[in-house]
């Protein structure tokens, strides 16, 4: 259906919507790690193949957006944490980690260690990513050229030859090993992405993933997002989505404002900056950039920086908040 109406990211949105509906009506579905990790690894290799030596020449253009990122994150976190405390009436720890613009797994673990409701945190972040992935591509498309679902910058052809299998398979295997060894965030995605980026930027190879393989990986990505609602009652689901919708509106408003401001200051494309600052996941927002024939490498760099900044700053901020509340 999404492909027929010309929707952005039809493979992701279609599988995401189908699995979300199936989850709500109680069908026996599940997105296991055995499915998620290979699909994430393929997407990582695809995103890594978008890197190239040209990014070195553009590096100085992104100094200001990267320097502004901590201030953007602080603004977004302050507003969302306040929202979850005042509107959702969450306890301080749950409100804090539900409002942090970080990854689901990291925020759930950090919150659980500090006495927060880890289920609420996971549901809020899962619903937030679902809403952003569903809404943002359509909003961007209102002011952007039609979406290309398989840009030639990252994919080509329909047949995988032996050299492609060797290079892509090697990036997956080595990337997964390195990602797990170094305990990288989202290691099953970031590890293959880093190895693929290194191969392409060094000029060792310039392989491209076939369109059908990317489509299959996007279906797996969408299914993973949709299956996060398995086991919820309709009442809990509606409340979660309603609360997440409020925080998502706040995050999108802050994102658009900062992207417009930084774009005006630097002359950079505000659409690309919107994706770089957006409150969606690294894989999802990078895929949107690919579908719009924008520069996914820039989005990836900003999102990886965001993940690192939140991982470092979130525990420090929580301790400061706890001391202030006790004072």
PyMOL commands that set and color helices and strands:
alter all, ss='L'
color gray80, all
select helices_A, chain A and resi 10-24+33-48+54-86+92-99+104-113+118-141+162-181+187-202+211-229+234-266+270-277+282-291+296-326
alter helices_A, ss='H'
color red, helices_A
deselect
rebuild
show_as cartoon
